[in-house]
Amino acid sequence: MMEIDFLGGRPAANLVRFALPALGADLLQSADQVVDMLVVGAFVGERGLAALANATMVGFVANSISLGLSVGATVLVSRRLGAGEKDGADRAEGTALLAAAVLSAAVALPCALLAAPLYAALGVPVDALAGAVAYTRVWAAGLPGAFLLAVAGAVMRARGDARTPMWLAVAVAAVNCAGGVALVPALGVAGTARSSTAASSLAAVLSLAVLARRRGSALPARPAARDLAGLARVAAPAAFQQVVVNLSYLAITSMTNAFGTAVVAGAGAATKANTLAGMPVWSAGQAVSAAAARCEGAGDRGRAPAYARAGLAVSVGATTIVVLLGQALAPQLVALFAGDPEAVAAGVLYLRACCSVNSLAYAAMYALDSFAQATGSPRLAAVNALLDAVVVRVGLAAAFVPALGYPGILAAQALSPVLPCVVGVAYLGRYARRVKSEMGTDAEAAS
């Protein structure tokens, strides 16, 4: 395993070395979803795409807990490694894995039991309702594997290893893509859930075996009360952030359901294509979290803002390229998934509005939120989530839809990251000034 030394070398080079394998893993995960959409669109049609669009959004909400745990694991393990506390890092790893096992079971059960009334309440088109319910009930059985895989990957990245999670993602993609192609023609939308459940469960077992081999023990270190408290301080606000954001997208999907199966299918297809624009953003955010937290743990706070600035440059630069490609190829991208002209038109309009300049603001917002989480201010990211998701996205959509219809939903989504981006820039500036002031005070005292 080649670990990255975040405390030495050029911050930008370290981030790129870390982010490229993480980007590869994210792209492979996205490839899973793209293949699912392609196969479902080909064999089931628009009703299958509409079912998958709704079920995916519910899945994002459920997986928000695992994303929060992943952020908490990254920050806690990185800080303790930076402070030279190997035993503490091992206990943090065990704490995160235990939390993943317990919370995944707590989330999976209501997802399976309440799928039918939930989708009815969301107004899922009647012809797509059965597919969405079947998908969710199968997918819920795979949540423990998905949670454990996410947290194990976060621990590996916190230790400076971004390559092993990428190879695990290769295994997941291979199993899921092959399974989806084989199962969807016979089982419909639920076939993709079966393949993803099998893939994530297999990869979870492999990831736990890798961690066990590295620590030289089959069982993770037993957590202490302070480990649980330390994880909760970061993971709870991070999970809250993700839950709020994904609930807002679920609310947007519910609003979109009112415009019919074709529009829902087109928007769902465009969402998959738009996910590609988020790939560099999420990879750079993971890198910023791991690097800045390692600097905080080592007491090298002067180096942490350099990682935030490098993360901004990498994230915004890569997103610019993806956005230009998305705008140029919008009709072709949507047509990959949907054949109905109304669905294609709705999807293209989605990409024109939501994969544009606003994506650059989102890229900056995510990198800055990751920096805040790593440097002791996870609540700021939670506040930004409320601004982004509730105040702007859902609030403006509710205000715009009566007058503008479906385009009103898109306008609200396009505007949502702007205000949180401004808040993140202000936090970075304040942090850098505080650190500079502290360093100046220390130098004066030393002299």
Secondary structure as UniProt FT lines:
FT   TURN            6..7
FT   HELIX           11..43
FT   HELIX           46..82
FT   TURN            83..84
FT   HELIX           86..113
FT   HELIX           115..121
FT   TURN            122..123
FT   HELIX           126..140
FT   TURN            141..142
FT   HELIX           143..158
FT   TURN            159..160
FT   HELIX           163..187
FT   TURN            188..189
FT   HELIX           190..215
FT   HELIX           225..257
FT   TURN            258..259
FT   HELIX           261..298
FT   TURN            301..303
FT   HELIX           304..328
FT   HELIX           330..335
FT   TURN            336..337
FT   HELIX           341..354
FT   HELIX           357..374
FT   TURN            375..376
FT   HELIX           378..385
FT   HELIX           386..394
FT   HELIX           395..404
FT   HELIX           406..415
FT   TURN            416..417
FT   HELIX           418..446
//
